[in-house]
């Protein structure tokens, strides 16, 4: 078990420690902490080693102490494949409530994430690592209507990300 945790930590570190593509844009300042609560569904992401073969990804946020308990999950190989989970702790890293510091594997690995845009009226947000290398489009529902998805992708492009690099894994079931 310990060997699997150490291997997963090494893979995660290698995936996130590479040279940044560019610094992520400034975070969205209007995000309220309560807006992160609940389950978020992965609509699109930049490829990363930790999520290779992951489909139907979700991220569930619940209040915990001074921050959040976060459970990230996906199905390996197919939307109904075996579930893989990563548990993390998150805390607000800046007063705008749009920058989070997440720790994985009992604090062995930590990473900064920024909410770059959030449209509560449309139910989506754009999340990126602090260095801008990895990005996720997350939705409060398993899928986004085509017009709203197109608007979110246009916003990702406007933020300076290459949308042609995005993966669109099959959606999770609610």
Residue pairs with C-beta under 8 A, 6 or more apart in sequence:
5 105
8 50
8 86
8 105
9 104
9 105
9 108
9 109
11 49
11 50
12 49
12 50
12 104
12 105
12 109
13 109
14 49
15 48
15 49
15 50
15 134
16 48
16 109
16 111
16 129
16 133
16 134
18 133
20 131
20 132
20 133
21 131
21 132
21 133
22 132
22 160
23 131
23 132
24 114
24 116
24 128
24 129
24 130
24 131
24 132
25 114
25 116
25 132
25 159
25 160
26 114
27 94
27 96
27 98
27 99
27 114
27 115
27 116
28 98
28 115
28 116
28 117
28 118
28 125
29 96
29 98
30 118
31 96
31 97
31 98
31 115
31 118
31 125
32 97
33 92
33 97
35 118
35 120
36 61
36 68
36 115
37 61
37 62
37 63
38 60
38 61
38 140
39 58
39 59
39 60
39 61
39 140
40 58
40 59
40 60
40 61
40 125
40 138
40 139
40 140
41 57
41 58
41 138
41 139
41 140
41 141
41 142
41 143
41 171
41 172
41 174
42 56
42 57
42 58
42 59
42 74
42 136
42 137
42 138
42 169
42 172
43 124
43 137
43 138
43 139
43 143
43 144
43 149
43 152
43 168
43 171
44 136
44 137
44 153
44 156
44 166
44 167
44 168
45 51
45 57
45 134
45 135
45 136
45 137
45 166
45 167
45 169
46 133
46 134
46 135
46 136
46 161
46 165
46 166
46 167
47 165
47 167
48 134
50 86
51 57
51 74
53 76
53 77
54 74
54 75
54 76
54 84
54 169
55 74
55 75
55 76
55 77
55 78
55 79
55 81
55 169
55 170
56 74
56 75
56 79
56 169
56 170
56 171
56 172
56 173
57 72
57 73
57 74
57 169
57 172
58 72
58 73
58 74
58 172
59 70
59 71
59 72
59 73
59 138
60 70
60 71
60 72
60 73
61 68
61 69
61 70
61 90
62 68
62 69
62 70
63 69
64 89
66 91
67 89
67 90
67 91
67 92
68 89
68 90
68 91
68 100
69 87
69 88
69 89
69 90
70 87
70 88
70 89
70 90
70 102
71 85
71 86
71 87
71 88
72 85
72 86
72 87
72 88
73 83
73 84
73 85
73 86
74 83
74 84
74 169
75 81
75 82
75 83
75 84
75 172
76 82
76 83
76 84
78 170
79 170
79 171
79 172
79 173
86 104
87 104
88 102
88 103
88 104
89 102
89 103
89 107
90 100
90 101
90 102
90 103
90 113
91 100
91 101
92 99
92 100
93 99
93 100
93 101
93 112
98 114
98 115
98 118
99 112
99 113
99 114
99 115
99 130
100 112
100 113
100 114
100 115
101 110
101 111
101 112
101 113
102 110
102 111
102 112
102 113
103 109
103 110
104 110
104 111
111 129
111 130
112 129
112 130
113 127
113 128
113 129
113 130
114 127
114 128
114 129
114 130
115 125
115 126
115 127
116 126
116 127
116 128
116 135
116 159
117 125
117 126
117 155
117 159
118 124
118 125
118 126
119 125
119 152
122 144
122 148
122 151
122 152
123 139
123 140
123 141
123 144
123 148
124 137
124 138
124 139
124 140
124 144
124 148
124 152
125 137
125 138
126 135
126 136
126 137
126 138
126 152
126 155
126 156
126 159
127 135
127 136
127 138
128 134
128 135
128 136
128 161
129 135
132 160
132 161
135 156
135 161
135 166
137 152
137 153
137 156
137 166
141 174
142 171
142 172
142 173
142 174
143 171
144 152
153 163
153 166
156 163
156 166
157 163
